[in-house]
């Protein structure tokens, strides 16, 4: 959720495609600035899902 601190490798969300679940992991340490989709929403390849900002400090 927005405001949550994450470290590289943390699971940000689970995506389901063709009845298989895929973990979306943080590519770097930071803070979730915004979740751009809602649970159950269909997404396409290349869609932005989360905006991750650098951690302050």
PyMOL CGO cylinders between C-alpha atoms (Angstrom):
from pymol import cmd
from pymol.cgo import CYLINDER

trace = [
    CYLINDER, 0.00, 0.00, 0.00, 1.07, 3.60, -0.48, 0.3, 1, 1, 1, 1, 1, 1,
    CYLINDER, 1.07, 3.60, -0.48, 3.64, 4.76, 2.05, 0.3, 1, 1, 1, 1, 1, 1,
    CYLINDER, 3.64, 4.76, 2.05, 5.00, 1.26, 2.68, 0.3, 1, 1, 1, 1, 1, 1,
    CYLINDER, 5.00, 1.26, 2.68, 8.78, 0.92, 2.75, 0.3, 1, 1, 1, 1, 1, 1,
    CYLINDER, 8.78, 0.92, 2.75, 10.14, -2.00, 0.73, 0.3, 1, 1, 1, 1, 1, 1,
    CYLINDER, 10.14, -2.00, 0.73, 13.56, -3.48, 0.15, 0.3, 1, 1, 1, 1, 1, 1,
    CYLINDER, 13.56, -3.48, 0.15, 14.83, -5.01, -3.06, 0.3, 1, 1, 1, 1, 1, 1,
    CYLINDER, 14.83, -5.01, -3.06, 13.24, -8.43, -3.52, 0.3, 1, 1, 1, 1, 1, 1,
    CYLINDER, 13.24, -8.43, -3.52, 10.14, -7.81, -1.37, 0.3, 1, 1, 1, 1, 1, 1,
    CYLINDER, 10.14, -7.81, -1.37, 6.91, -9.12, -2.87, 0.3, 1, 1, 1, 1, 1, 1,
    CYLINDER, 6.91, -9.12, -2.87, 4.78, -6.14, -3.94, 0.3, 1, 1, 1, 1, 1, 1,
    CYLINDER, 4.78, -6.14, -3.94, 1.80, -8.04, -5.34, 0.3, 1, 1, 1, 1, 1, 1,
    CYLINDER, 1.80, -8.04, -5.34, 0.69, -11.33, -6.85, 0.3, 1, 1, 1, 1, 1, 1,
    CYLINDER, 0.69, -11.33, -6.85, -0.45, -11.31, -10.49, 0.3, 1, 1, 1, 1, 1, 1,
    CYLINDER, -0.45, -11.31, -10.49, -2.59, -14.08, -11.93, 0.3, 1, 1, 1, 1, 1, 1,
    CYLINDER, -2.59, -14.08, -11.93, -2.20, -14.99, -15.59, 0.3, 1, 1, 1, 1, 1, 1,
    CYLINDER, -2.20, -14.99, -15.59, -3.60, -18.09, -17.27, 0.3, 1, 1, 1, 1, 1, 1,
    CYLINDER, -3.60, -18.09, -17.27, -4.47, -19.54, -13.84, 0.3, 1, 1, 1, 1, 1, 1,
    CYLINDER, -4.47, -19.54, -13.84, -0.85, -19.20, -12.66, 0.3, 1, 1, 1, 1, 1, 1,
    CYLINDER, -0.85, -19.20, -12.66, 0.29, -16.81, -9.93, 0.3, 1, 1, 1, 1, 1, 1,
    CYLINDER, 0.29, -16.81, -9.93, 3.37, -14.64, -10.37, 0.3, 1, 1, 1, 1, 1, 1,
    CYLINDER, 3.37, -14.64, -10.37, 5.04, -12.59, -7.64, 0.3, 1, 1, 1, 1, 1, 1,
    CYLINDER, 5.04, -12.59, -7.64, 5.94, -9.02, -8.56, 0.3, 1, 1, 1, 1, 1, 1,
    CYLINDER, 5.94, -9.02, -8.56, 9.05, -8.15, -6.55, 0.3, 1, 1, 1, 1, 1, 1,
    CYLINDER, 9.05, -8.15, -6.55, 10.62, -4.78, -5.80, 0.3, 1, 1, 1, 1, 1, 1,
    CYLINDER, 10.62, -4.78, -5.80, 13.52, -4.11, -8.15, 0.3, 1, 1, 1, 1, 1, 1,
    CYLINDER, 13.52, -4.11, -8.15, 15.07, -1.73, -5.61, 0.3, 1, 1, 1, 1, 1, 1,
    CYLINDER, 15.07, -1.73, -5.61, 14.67, -0.39, -2.10, 0.3, 1, 1, 1, 1, 1, 1,
    CYLINDER, 14.67, -0.39, -2.10, 12.20, 2.46, -1.75, 0.3, 1, 1, 1, 1, 1, 1,
    CYLINDER, 12.20, 2.46, -1.75, 8.72, 3.55, -0.75, 0.3, 1, 1, 1, 1, 1, 1,
    CYLINDER, 8.72, 3.55, -0.75, 5.49, 2.66, -2.53, 0.3, 1, 1, 1, 1, 1, 1,
    CYLINDER, 5.49, 2.66, -2.53, 4.30, 6.09, -3.66, 0.3, 1, 1, 1, 1, 1, 1,
    CYLINDER, 4.30, 6.09, -3.66, 1.16, 4.90, -5.43, 0.3, 1, 1, 1, 1, 1, 1,
    CYLINDER, 1.16, 4.90, -5.43, -0.62, 1.70, -6.40, 0.3, 1, 1, 1, 1, 1, 1,
    CYLINDER, -0.62, 1.70, -6.40, -1.94, 2.36, -9.91, 0.3, 1, 1, 1, 1, 1, 1,
    CYLINDER, -1.94, 2.36, -9.91, -4.35, -0.58, -10.20, 0.3, 1, 1, 1, 1, 1, 1,
    CYLINDER, -4.35, -0.58, -10.20, -7.10, -2.14, -8.11, 0.3, 1, 1, 1, 1, 1, 1,
    CYLINDER, -7.10, -2.14, -8.11, -7.49, -5.73, -6.98, 0.3, 1, 1, 1, 1, 1, 1,
    CYLINDER, -7.49, -5.73, -6.98, -9.13, -7.81, -9.71, 0.3, 1, 1, 1, 1, 1, 1,
    CYLINDER, -9.13, -7.81, -9.71, -8.37, -5.29, -12.46, 0.3, 1, 1, 1, 1, 1, 1,
    CYLINDER, -8.37, -5.29, -12.46, -7.12, -6.71, -15.75, 0.3, 1, 1, 1, 1, 1, 1,
    CYLINDER, -7.12, -6.71, -15.75, -3.78, -5.35, -16.92, 0.3, 1, 1, 1, 1, 1, 1,
    CYLINDER, -3.78, -5.35, -16.92, -1.81, -5.61, -20.14, 0.3, 1, 1, 1, 1, 1, 1,
    CYLINDER, -1.81, -5.61, -20.14, 1.89, -6.13, -20.74, 0.3, 1, 1, 1, 1, 1, 1,
    CYLINDER, 1.89, -6.13, -20.74, 3.71, -2.86, -20.17, 0.3, 1, 1, 1, 1, 1, 1,
    CYLINDER, 3.71, -2.86, -20.17, 1.05, -1.33, -17.89, 0.3, 1, 1, 1, 1, 1, 1,
    CYLINDER, 1.05, -1.33, -17.89, 2.40, 0.59, -14.89, 0.3, 1, 1, 1, 1, 1, 1,
    CYLINDER, 2.40, 0.59, -14.89, 1.21, -1.12, -11.69, 0.3, 1, 1, 1, 1, 1, 1,
    CYLINDER, 1.21, -1.12, -11.69, 3.07, 0.61, -8.85, 0.3, 1, 1, 1, 1, 1, 1,
    CYLINDER, 3.07, 0.61, -8.85, 5.06, 3.83, -8.54, 0.3, 1, 1, 1, 1, 1, 1,
    CYLINDER, 5.06, 3.83, -8.54, 8.10, 3.26, -6.34, 0.3, 1, 1, 1, 1, 1, 1,
    CYLINDER, 8.10, 3.26, -6.34, 10.00, 6.31, -5.05, 0.3, 1, 1, 1, 1, 1, 1,
    CYLINDER, 10.00, 6.31, -5.05, 13.41, 6.49, -3.41, 0.3, 1, 1, 1, 1, 1, 1,
    CYLINDER, 13.41, 6.49, -3.41, 13.32, 6.22, 0.34, 0.3, 1, 1, 1, 1, 1, 1,
    CYLINDER, 13.32, 6.22, 0.34, 13.74, 9.60, 2.04, 0.3, 1, 1, 1, 1, 1, 1,
    CYLINDER, 13.74, 9.60, 2.04, 16.79, 10.09, 4.19, 0.3, 1, 1, 1, 1, 1, 1,
]
cmd.load_cgo(trace, "trace")
